[in-house]
Amino acid sequence: MQPTLLDHMRAMKQSQERLMKLSPEDQARLQPQVRQAELEACEKLNQDREKGIGMDDYQAQGGGQFAAFVMQFEQYCKSLR
């Protein structure tokens, strides 16, 4: 089963929390993995959009806070292109 966007977002949040506890050197060393996780989440968001998954679906999945985060993340993904 493919991970949902909510799964990707939770994993990214956990990774960010762990990174904040590391030294700046370790954070820099792990940055490529963080970037890859972001790109994978952006790709999942693009796939969801192609399937017609909308904000109501995200709200049902993870609540209003998640839906708002998806909107912000979508803008972030556009800035990566």
C-alpha positions, 0 to 999 in steps of 0.5 A: 500500500502506498503511503498517503500524503499524511504519512509523508507529512508525519514522517517529515515532521518526525525527521525535522524534530530529530534533526533539531536535536543534532549538531549543525554538522550532522544536520548538514550531512543529513540535508540531502535525505531531508530534501529527498523526503520533501521531493517525495512528498511533493510528488505524492501531492502532485499524484493526489491532485492528478487523481482529483484529491482535494482539500476536503479529502485532506481535511477528512484525513487529518483535520483542518490543521492538516488541510492548511498545512497541505496548502502551505506545502503545495506553495513550497513545492511550487517554489522548488520547481 
